[in-house]
Amino acid sequence: MRKCVGGNGSDATAAVQIYLLGTVNPLIRHLYLIGEPEDPNAIRLTDHEGPVIYGSWGTFKPAVISRGGVTTKVGLEIQNLTVTWTPGNLTAGVTVGTANALQLARTHYYDNWPIRIWKCFMPTPGDANTLGACEWFGGRIGNCTVGRSQIEFTTTSFLDVITQKLPANVIESTSTLAGYTGATIPAGDSSVPTFSVFTGSTTTKIYADTLTPTANRIYGTNVFTAGYMVFLAGAGATLAGYWSAIGTNEQYTDGHANNHNQFDIYTALPWAPTPGVDTFYVSKAAPINQADGDFFGFPFVPQPTSAV
């Protein structure tokens, strides 16, 4: 059987085996953690009738939740799992902290979030610490489908990130993995630039002032075309975790003759950012590993992509 870990971190496998052999009706439940455990927005759910505390992983709250089957396979074949959740809170909000789960799922906020599932063994209802739990599934959310009152998470196991060796003839232009890089720093900067949102920003047009690496720098027209912006977490942040592809950027002059950076993004954000509170970083377009900057002999033309 799989290794079981008690709430205090000890190996409880032998105790679980004795428990299972000694009862005909074992109390077995599941714990679901969506997101990183240190993330205040992480979702902790259980199919038990009441709250369940499991060691340092936190408190898992009762929820209407179901999943597909998990099969054990030998080798590196990627497993897929579908988890369906009916959230209880349907009150709409206008920030990441106040928006309900259906709102966030519709904007693909949960895409690529990690998901962990444990099978726990309870000697008494609600006690997940004595005998603990075994790891049942681990992976990432690939897609969210939102129904009338439920969210269906389509997930793949963590094996999908295993580094694979590539034959020499698929390196460079024919290899997506080798041909692109992320978080590209603009010329003249020592790090990826960060910005603070300025007054007047909308869901598709963002005015901002540079914070780092050079305060108040105004970037040249279309330096960030086909790049992307990612909103950061922080006190009062309303868009933490959201991102968008950038269409154009240019200088913006406000009514007081002060200059700022302006970004026009491809897809509207779920709500306008909060000036002076929301911050984000920006990357140039990822370069292609071609000496002449072209792809298969044709100039690279950036295409719009989904925002979040």
C-alpha positions as CSV (number, residue, x, y, z in Angstrom):
1,M,0.0,0.0,0.0
2,R,1.0,3.6,-0.4
3,K,2.9,5.4,2.4
4,C,0.7,7.2,4.8
5,V,1.8,10.2,6.8
6,G,0.2,11.3,10.1
7,G,-0.7,14.8,11.0
8,N,2.6,15.2,12.9
9,G,4.7,14.1,9.8
10,S,5.4,10.5,11.1
11,D,5.1,7.4,9.0
12,A,1.6,5.9,9.8
13,T,1.6,3.2,7.1
14,A,1.7,0.3,9.5
15,A,-1.0,1.8,11.7
16,V,-3.3,2.3,8.7
17,Q,-2.8,-1.3,7.6
18,I,-3.8,-2.6,11.0
19,Y,-6.8,-0.3,10.9
20,L,-8.0,-1.5,7.5
21,L,-7.5,-5.1,8.5
22,G,-9.5,-4.7,11.7
23,T,-12.7,-3.1,10.4
24,V,-15.2,-3.9,7.6
25,N,-16.4,-0.3,7.3
26,P,-13.3,1.9,7.3
27,L,-14.0,5.7,7.2
28,I,-12.1,7.0,4.2
29,R,-12.3,10.5,2.9
30,H,-10.4,12.7,0.4
31,L,-8.7,16.1,0.8
32,Y,-8.3,18.5,-2.1
33,L,-5.8,21.4,-2.1
34,I,-6.0,23.7,-5.2
35,G,-3.1,26.2,-5.2
36,E,0.1,26.5,-3.2
37,P,-0.4,25.9,0.6
38,E,1.1,29.3,1.5
39,D,-1.3,31.1,-0.9
40,P,-4.1,32.9,1.0
41,N,-6.3,32.3,-2.1
42,A,-5.7,28.5,-2.1
43,I,-8.8,26.3,-2.0
44,R,-9.0,23.5,0.6
45,L,-11.9,21.1,0.1
46,T,-13.0,17.7,1.5
47,D,-15.8,15.3,0.8
48,H,-16.2,14.7,4.6
49,E,-19.3,15.9,6.3
50,G,-17.4,18.5,8.4
51,P,-14.2,20.5,8.5
52,V,-11.0,18.4,8.5
53,I,-7.6,19.5,9.9
54,Y,-4.6,17.7,8.4
55,G,-1.3,18.7,10.0
56,S,0.4,21.7,8.5
57,W,-1.6,21.5,5.3
58,G,-4.5,23.4,6.9
59,T,-8.2,23.1,7.4
60,F,-10.2,21.5,4.6
61,K,-13.9,22.6,4.4
62,P,-16.8,20.4,3.4
63,A,-17.8,20.8,-0.3
64,V,-19.8,19.2,-3.0
65,I,-17.0,17.8,-5.1
66,S,-16.4,14.7,-7.3
67,R,-13.6,13.4,-9.4
68,G,-12.8,10.8,-12.0
69,G,-10.9,7.6,-11.3
70,V,-7.1,7.6,-10.5
71,T,-5.2,4.6,-11.9
72,T,-1.8,3.5,-10.9
73,K,0.6,3.1,-13.9
74,V,4.2,2.0,-14.2
75,G,6.4,4.4,-16.2
76,L,6.1,8.0,-17.2
77,E,2.7,8.1,-18.8
78,I,0.8,11.3,-17.9
79,Q,-2.4,10.8,-16.0
80,N,-5.5,13.0,-16.5
81,L,-8.1,13.6,-13.9
82,T,-11.3,15.7,-13.9
83,V,-12.5,17.3,-10.6
84,T,-15.9,18.9,-10.4
85,W,-16.7,21.4,-7.6
86,T,-19.9,23.3,-6.8
87,P,-18.8,26.3,-4.8
88,G,-21.1,27.6,-2.1
89,N,-20.3,31.4,-2.4
90,L,-21.9,32.9,-5.4
91,T,-21.6,36.6,-4.4
92,A,-19.9,38.6,-7.1
93,G,-17.0,40.9,-6.4
94,V,-14.6,43.2,-8.2
95,T,-11.2,42.1,-6.8
96,V,-9.4,38.8,-6.7
97,G,-10.1,38.7,-2.9
98,T,-13.8,39.3,-3.2
99,A,-14.7,37.6,-6.5
100,N,-16.4,34.3,-6.3
101,A,-14.9,31.1,-7.7
102,L,-17.1,31.1,-10.8
103,Q,-16.0,34.6,-11.7
104,L,-12.3,33.6,-11.3
105,A,-12.7,30.4,-13.3
106,R,-14.4,32.2,-16.2
107,T,-11.3,34.4,-16.5
108,H,-9.0,31.3,-16.3
109,Y,-7.5,32.5,-13.0
110,Y,-7.0,28.9,-11.9
111,D,-5.2,27.7,-15.1
112,N,-1.9,26.0,-14.3
113,W,-2.6,26.0,-10.5
114,P,-1.3,22.9,-8.7
115,I,-3.8,20.4,-7.3
116,R,-3.1,17.8,-4.7
117,I,-5.4,15.1,-3.5
118,W,-5.0,12.9,-0.4
119,K,-6.9,9.8,0.7
120,C,-7.2,10.0,4.4
121,F,-8.2,7.3,7.0
122,M,-10.2,8.3,10.0
123,P,-10.4,6.2,13.1
124,T,-13.2,8.6,14.2
125,P,-15.1,11.1,12.0
126,G,-13.1,14.2,11.3
127,D,-9.8,12.8,12.7
128,A,-7.2,13.0,9.8
129,N,-4.2,13.4,12.0
130,T,-4.0,10.1,13.9
131,L,-3.7,7.8,10.9
132,G,-3.0,10.6,8.4
133,A,-3.3,10.3,4.6
134,C,-1.6,9.0,1.5
135,E,-0.8,11.1,-1.5
136,W,-3.4,10.1,-4.1
137,F,-2.9,12.5,-7.0
138,G,-0.7,15.5,-7.8
139,G,-0.9,17.7,-10.9
140,R,-1.8,21.0,-12.5
141,I,-5.0,22.5,-13.8
142,G,-5.0,22.6,-17.6
143,N,-8.5,24.0,-18.2
144,C,-11.6,25.1,-16.4
145,T,-15.2,24.7,-17.7
146,V,-17.8,26.7,-15.9
147,G,-21.4,25.5,-15.7
148,R,-24.5,27.0,-14.2
149,S,-23.3,26.4,-10.6
150,Q,-20.1,24.3,-10.9
151,I,-16.6,24.3,-12.1
152,E,-15.0,21.4,-13.9
153,F,-11.2,21.3,-13.5
154,T,-9.3,19.2,-16.1
155,T,-5.9,18.3,-14.7
156,T,-2.8,16.5,-15.7
157,S,-0.3,14.9,-13.4
158,F,3.1,16.5,-12.5
159,L,4.8,14.2,-14.9
160,D,3.9,16.6,-17.7
161,V,6.8,18.8,-16.7
162,I,9.5,16.1,-17.0
163,T,12.4,17.4,-19.1
164,Q,12.8,15.4,-22.2
165,K,16.0,15.0,-24.3
166,L,15.6,16.3,-27.8
167,P,17.3,14.9,-30.9
168,A,19.9,17.2,-32.4
169,N,17.8,17.8,-35.6
170,V,14.9,19.3,-33.7
171,I,17.0,21.9,-31.8
172,E,16.7,25.6,-32.8
173,S,13.9,26.7,-35.2
174,T,11.9,23.4,-35.1
175,S,12.0,23.2,-31.3
176,T,9.4,25.3,-29.4
177,L,11.2,24.5,-26.2
178,A,14.6,25.6,-27.5
179,G,13.4,28.5,-29.6
180,Y,11.7,30.7,-27.0
181,T,12.6,32.2,-23.7
182,G,10.4,34.0,-21.1
183,A,10.5,37.2,-19.2
184,T,12.7,39.0,-21.7
185,I,14.5,42.1,-20.4
186,P,14.4,45.2,-22.7
187,A,17.6,46.8,-23.9
188,G,19.3,49.0,-21.3
189,D,17.7,47.4,-18.3
190,S,19.3,45.1,-15.7
191,S,16.1,43.3,-14.8
192,V,12.5,42.8,-15.9
193,P,10.8,46.2,-15.3
194,T,8.0,46.6,-12.8
195,F,5.3,49.3,-12.9
196,S,2.7,50.9,-10.7
197,V,-0.8,51.6,-12.2
198,F,-1.6,55.3,-12.7
199,T,-5.0,57.1,-12.6
200,G,-7.3,56.7,-15.6
201,S,-6.4,53.0,-16.4
202,T,-9.2,50.9,-17.8
203,T,-9.6,47.1,-18.5
204,T,-7.8,47.4,-21.8
205,K,-5.7,50.5,-21.5
206,I,-3.1,50.7,-18.7
207,Y,-1.3,53.9,-17.7
208,A,1.7,53.2,-15.4
209,D,4.9,54.6,-13.9
210,T,8.1,52.6,-13.9
211,L,9.2,51.4,-10.4
212,T,12.3,49.3,-11.2
213,P,15.0,49.0,-12.4
214,T,14.9,52.7,-13.4
215,A,12.3,54.8,-11.7
216,N,9.9,56.8,-14.0
217,R,11.6,55.6,-17.2
218,I,9.5,56.1,-20.3
219,Y,9.9,53.3,-22.8
220,G,10.1,53.7,-26.5
221,T,7.0,53.1,-28.7
222,N,6.1,49.5,-29.2
223,V,9.1,48.1,-27.3
224,F,6.8,45.7,-25.6
225,T,4.6,44.8,-28.6
226,A,3.8,41.0,-28.4
227,G,5.1,40.8,-24.9
228,Y,3.0,40.4,-21.8
229,M,2.3,42.0,-18.4
230,V,1.7,40.0,-15.1
231,F,0.0,41.6,-12.1
232,L,1.8,41.1,-8.8
233,A,0.5,40.3,-5.3
234,G,0.7,43.0,-2.6
235,A,-1.3,44.9,0.0
236,G,-4.7,45.7,-1.5
237,A,-3.8,44.2,-4.9
238,T,-7.0,43.6,-7.0
239,L,-5.6,41.7,-10.0
240,A,-2.8,39.6,-8.5
241,G,-2.1,36.6,-10.8
242,Y,-3.8,38.0,-13.9
243,W,-1.8,38.7,-17.1
244,S,-2.4,39.9,-20.6
245,A,-0.6,40.0,-23.9
246,I,0.4,43.5,-25.0
247,G,-0.6,45.0,-28.3
248,T,1.2,48.3,-28.2
249,N,2.9,50.6,-25.8
250,E,3.7,54.3,-26.0
251,Q,4.2,57.5,-24.0
252,Y,1.1,59.0,-22.3
253,T,0.9,62.6,-21.1
254,D,-1.7,63.5,-18.5
255,G,-3.5,66.7,-18.0
256,H,-0.7,68.1,-15.8
257,A,2.0,67.6,-18.5
258,N,3.4,64.6,-16.7
259,N,4.6,61.6,-18.8
260,H,3.7,58.0,-18.1
261,N,3.8,54.6,-20.0
262,Q,0.7,53.5,-21.8
263,F,0.0,49.8,-22.6
264,D,-2.9,48.7,-24.8
265,I,-3.7,45.0,-24.1
266,Y,-5.4,42.4,-26.3
267,T,-8.0,41.1,-23.9
268,A,-10.0,43.0,-21.3
269,L,-9.1,42.4,-17.7
270,P,-12.1,41.3,-15.5
271,W,-12.0,44.8,-13.8
272,A,-9.9,47.9,-14.0
273,P,-6.7,48.0,-11.9
274,T,-6.5,50.2,-8.8
275,P,-4.2,53.2,-9.3
276,G,-1.3,53.4,-6.9
277,V,-2.1,49.9,-5.5
278,D,-1.9,47.4,-8.4
279,T,1.6,46.7,-9.7
280,F,2.8,44.5,-12.5
281,Y,5.9,43.4,-14.4
282,V,6.4,43.4,-18.2
283,S,8.3,41.2,-20.6
284,K,9.3,41.9,-24.1
285,A,8.2,39.5,-26.8
286,A,10.1,36.2,-26.5
287,P,12.8,36.1,-29.2
288,I,13.1,33.3,-31.7
289,N,16.6,31.6,-31.9
290,Q,17.2,32.7,-35.5
291,A,20.3,34.8,-36.5
292,D,18.2,37.0,-38.8
293,G,15.2,37.3,-36.5
294,D,12.9,35.5,-38.9
295,F,11.0,32.2,-38.6
296,F,11.4,29.8,-41.5
297,G,12.4,32.8,-43.7
298,F,9.3,34.9,-42.9
299,P,9.1,37.9,-40.7
300,F,7.7,37.2,-37.3
301,V,4.2,38.7,-36.9
302,P,2.9,38.7,-33.3
303,Q,-0.7,37.3,-32.9
304,P,-3.2,38.1,-30.2
305,T,-3.4,35.6,-27.3
306,S,-5.8,35.1,-24.4
307,A,-5.3,37.4,-21.5
308,V,-5.8,35.1,-18.5
